[in-house]
Amino acid sequence: MILFEHEPLRVGKEFGLEEFEALARWKEKTGHPGIELIHKGFKATQWVGVLQVGKVRIEILPKAEPARREGVLDRVRLARKWRWILLRMVSALPSIELDLDQIAGIATQDHSILEVFYGCFLKEVREIHREGLLRTYRMVRKDRTALRGRLVLGEDLRRNLVHRERVHTEAMEFDLVNSWNRVLVEGLRVVDRRTRNSNSRAQAKSFLVDRECWPRWTGAASAIPRLAYDRRTERYRNTMRFAELVLLSEYPDLSSGTNDVTALLFDMNALWEAWVLKCLQREVAGTGWTLQDQVKLEYWRAHNVRRSLRPDIWLKPPTKHDSTGLTLFGGKLHLTGPTILDTKWKVLQSPAPSDDDLRQLLAYSLRFDCPRGWLVYPQAHGLANTMGQFQEMNPIECGLAFVDLPNFTEGA
């Protein structure tokens, strides 16, 4: 089932009342801003990705183009296009390294985005297996056929009073059971349960065949940020990123075991900012200009309370009076001095920004001493860049820049 951002979905033939109630419980439990509950249904927000409730999988995709009436085939083609664009934008996130070959395959196949992340996780696990799983020392208490380590006398008498061929001891063992491998196993269990791709399920089962007896670890996802990497475990870092996405996407429905919720959602505002930043980093490299993102400057203070401003992107020329300028976005934007860029994932039908967007950029320009700023929107209606000026505040100017999205061609 496919939804585009800000579209509603109500209870019906494909989305039943049980699924709606499970989703409502998930919303109440997590408070996730990814959906808004409405009467017997929900409405998508600017969060995009995948929601799976029980056996119902809902793919929420971005859409920045003129509104028009769509048939079923048009909707399928649009879904392929925006699924591909979404994955290209996700690949710009610094914490995720997507396989670009898999992204290219999305253009011609109707795979869910969730399956792409499962595939990337399995690929990372295969690489770890090829190099060899990490072994570490750990203290293990169990029955042994020979005395090794420290005898646990009380437990030995309780367990082995009539089995004197065994002895219960506590000793160090060098094996595969450690935090890194247990995270992998928990991620593989999620893939095995949730994937609809038979090949992915077979791969997950093959990795799990000798490790099904490992105890469950419900805190695996929360433990990932606390893992300390060294030269032996650095190779696990990217795998842990995908494992965290897989594990955090699953929310067990404790009141009904058949309607667990899987939610893998991304904020389009953050994705748009990451995509624009990645494009700028390529264009600014070697020019001498300085590019900084999310720089924070304090603008208000009272006793122990402080407030700060943090623009998306701050560009500065090599020298204060640089006259050469900088051309960005394939020649569509030319800068001649310090500039603030503030990205906005909004589809404008005309060059008329909201008052809130203008006030925000004005505050950035004043605090960061930038005479010029740009609001950066996705291009959807063929609008030309526009420059305006704040009245009574010379020489502060505010422009509207409309930037093209990743170029998709059918069959690419």
N, C-alpha and C positions, 0 to 999 in steps of 0.2 A: 504494500500500500504506500502511495506516494503523496506527500503534502509539500507545498511550498510555504516559505515563511509567512506568518500572519494569516494563514488559512485555517478555518475551523474544521473539526471532525466531530460528528455527533454519533450517538449510539444508533446502530443499524445492523444490516446483515453481516458486514465484514468486521465491525467493531461492536462487540456485544456489551451488555450491561455488566457482566462479570469483569471484563477487561477494563471498563471504565472505572468500576469501583476499586480495582487493584491499582490503577493509575492514580486515582484520587488519594488512596492511602499512601502511595509513594510520594505524591506531592506534599501531603500533610507531614509526612515523616522527614523529608529532606528539605522542604522549602525551596526546591530548585526553581529558578526563574525560567526554565526552558519551556514551560507551558502555562497557560492561563485556563483555569477551569471555568466552564460555562454550563448552562443547563443541559444535563445529559450529554456532555461532550467536553472538548477542550479546544483551545485555540493556540496555534504555534506562535512563537515570538521570534526574536532575532537569533535565537539559539537553533542551530542546525545540526543534523547528524542522524542518529538512529534511536528509536524507542521500540523495545520489544516487550510486549505484555503477554505472558504465556506463549501461545503459538502465533500471536498476531504481531507482525513486524511492521513498523511505521517508519518510513524514511522521510525526514524533513530536510528539504533542500533550499538553498538560497535562490533568489530570483531578482535580478536587477535588470529589467527590460520593460518596454511598454506593455501595459495590460491589454489583453485581447481575448476573444472567445477561443477556447481550445477544444478540439476533439480528442478522442482517446489516443490516436496516433501522435497528434501534436504534443500531448502531455508526455508520452513515452520518450519522444525525441528531446523535449525540454529536460526531462529527468536525466537522460544520458549526458546532455551538455552541462547541466549544472552540477551533476555528480562529479564530472571530470574537473570542472572549474574549482569546486569545493576542495577536492583532494590536492590540486595544485596549490591552493592557498594554504591548506593544512601543512603541506610540505615546507612552507616558509617559516613555520614555528621552530624556534631554536631547539626545543626539547624533543622534536620528532623528526626522524630521518626516514621518509617514506621511500619505498622502492619505486622509482620513476617508471620502470617497465610495467609494473602492476597498474600504475595510474594510467598509462597509455592503453592498457587492455580494457579499462573501464569504458572507454568511448564506444566500444563495439559489443559489450556484454552488459547484461542487466544485473550484475552483482551488487549486493548491498555494500554500503561503505563499511559496515561492521565486518563483513567477510574480508574486506581488504586489510583491515587491521589485524584480524585473526591470521590472515596469510602472512603479513609482515612479522607478526610474533613467531609463527611457526618457522619462518625462514631464519630468524635470529636464533631460535632454539636449535635448529639443525646445525648452524655454524658453531654453536657452543658444544654440541655433541661431537662434531667433527674434530674440534680442538681437544676435547676431553673435559668432562665435568670436574669441577673443583672438588678436591678432597680436603677435609680438615679433621683435626683431632676434636673429640668430644667425650665427655664422661658418660658411660653407659652402665646401667645397673641391670643385670639379668642373670638367669641360670646359665652356668657353664659346666663343661665336663671336666675341667681342670682348674685348679686354684690359680687365679690371676687377679692382681690388684688387691683391693681391700675386701676382706670377708665381711658381709653384712649378716651378722650372726642371728639377730632376731628374725629377719625375713627368711634366712636359710632354714631355721628350725620350723617356721610356719609352713613353708612351701615344700621342703625336701626331707622332712622327718622320716618318711618311708621310702625316699628315693635317694639313697646315699651315693648313687652314681653321679648326682648333680650337686653343684655347690653355687650358692647365690653370692655374687661378688660385684664390686663396683670398680671399673677399670677404664682407662683411656682406649678409644678405638679410632682408627684413621679410616674414615669412610665418606660417603657422598651426602650424608644427611646434615645439611647446614642451611643457613638462612637463604642463600642465593638459589640453591637447587630446590628448596621447598617452595619458594616463590614461583619458580618455573613450573613445578608440579601443580600448584594451585591454579595457575593460569591455564595450563593444559586441561585441567578438569573443567574449567569454565568453557573452553573451546569445545571440548567433547560434548558437553551438555547443550550448548546453545547454537553451534554452527548448523547451517543447513546444507553445507557443502560436503559431500561424501568423501572427497579427497582430503579435506581438512580434518574431518573426524577420524579418518583412517590414520593420518599422520599423528594426531594427538594420542590415539589409542596405542600406536606403536611405541611412542615415547613413554607412555604410562605403564606398559605391560609389566615391567619389573618393579614398579613403584606404587601400585595401587594400595599396598599395605601401609604406606607411609601415613601417619596420622594427619587429619585435617588441621588446617591452620587458618582460622577465621580472621586473624589479624595480619595476614600477609600484606595486604595493600597498604595498611598504615605503617608497616615496618620498612617499606621500601625507601622512603626518604631518610631513614636513619641508618641505612647501610653505609659502612665506611669502606671506600675503595682503596686498593693498593695495587702494586704491579701485578699481582696474581688475579685480582678480581676486576681490574679495569675493563677487561673484555666483556664483562657482563653488563656494563653501564647502559648501552642502547637497548639490550634485551629487557632490562628492568623498566625502561621507559614504556615499552609496549606492554609488558606484563602489568604495570600499574594501570594503564588505560583499560586493559581487558578486565582486571579485577575490580576496579572502581565502577565499571559500567554495570555491574550486577547488583541488584538489590533484592534479596529474598523476601517474599511476601509471607510473613510468619503466620498470618491468619488463614492462608490458603496456599498449600504447597504447589498448586498447579498454575498459579498466575504470578510467578516471579517477574520482576521488571528489570530489563536491561536498558540502560540509558548511556549512550555515548554521544555527548552533545558539545558543540563548540559555539562560543559567542562570536557572531559575525563581525562585531565591532573590533574584537581582538584580532581576528583573522585578517580583516582588511588592513588594520594597522601593520601587522606582521608582513603582509604581502607588499604594501607600499614601501616599508622600511627595507625589505630585501631588494626591491628594484632600485631604490636610491643608493644602497650600499654598492651595487655594481656600477652605477653611473658616477658616483662620487670618487670611487677608487682612483688614485693617481692624479687627481686634480688639485690637491693641496687644500681643498675645503674640509672643514671638520663637521662631522655628522654625529649628533648625540641624540639618544632616545630616552624618554622618561626621566629627564633631568628635573630635580625637585628644588624649588626655591621657596623659602618661607615668605609669606606676605602679611601675616597677622599674628600677634602674640599678646597674651594677657595672662599674667601670673604663670601657671604651669600649662596653659592651653596654647597650642600652636596650630596654625593652618598653613598649608603649602599649596603651590600650584605646580602642576606637572604636565607640560605640553607633550604631545606625542613625539615630535621631531624638531630639533633645533639645528639649523645649518648656519655655519659661519665661514666667511671667506678667509684666504690665507693672511691677508692684511686688512686693516680696517677700511682703507680707501681703495680696495681692489676694484679695478674698472673692467676686467675681462668678463666677469659674470660666470654663470653656470647654467647650462641647458639640461633640462631633465625630461623624463617621460618621452623620449624619442623626439625631442625638439618642440614639445607642446608647452613647456614652461621654462621661462628664463628668469634667473635670479641675479641680482646685482649687489646684494649686501646681506647682512644678517637677517635670517628669515625663520619664522615659526610656521610649521605645517601641522595642522590638526585634522586627522582623518575622521570621516563620518560615513558610516554605512547607511546611507539614505538615498533613495531614488528621487531626485528632483526633476519635475517636469518643466520647470522654468528656472532661470538663475535668480531665485528668491530664497535665500536661507532663512532659517528661523531666528527669532530674536535671541534665543538662548545660545545658539551657535555663534552668533556675532559677538554677544557679550563675553562669551568664554574666550574667543580669540583676542578681543580687546584687552581683557585682563592679562592674558599671556604677553601680549605685545608691550604693555606698560611695565610689567614686572621684569621682563627679560630685555628691556630696552631695544626692541626690534621695531624698526619703522614700517615693516611690511610683514604680513602674514597671509597664509592661504588656508582655506578650508578645502580639503581634498575629498571629493565624492566619486563614486563609481559612475562611469559614463553609461547612460541608458537611453537618452533621447537626442543624441547628437548635439549637445549643447557646447558652445564655445566658452573658453575661459573668460572670466569677467573680473575686472578690477574695480573696486569701490573705495570710498574714503570715509573715515569717521569724521563727522562734522565737529568743528571747533577743537579738533585734536590734531592739527597738522604736526608732523607729516605722516601720521599713522594711517596705513592703507590696509584694506582687507580684500583679497581676491578669492574667487571661486574657481577651483581647478577640477576638471572632469577627466578622470584617468581611465583608460581602457582596461578591461579585465583580461585574464589569460585568453588567448585566441583559441577557440575550439572549432575544429572542422569535422564534420560527420565522416566516420571511418578512419579518423586519425589513429 
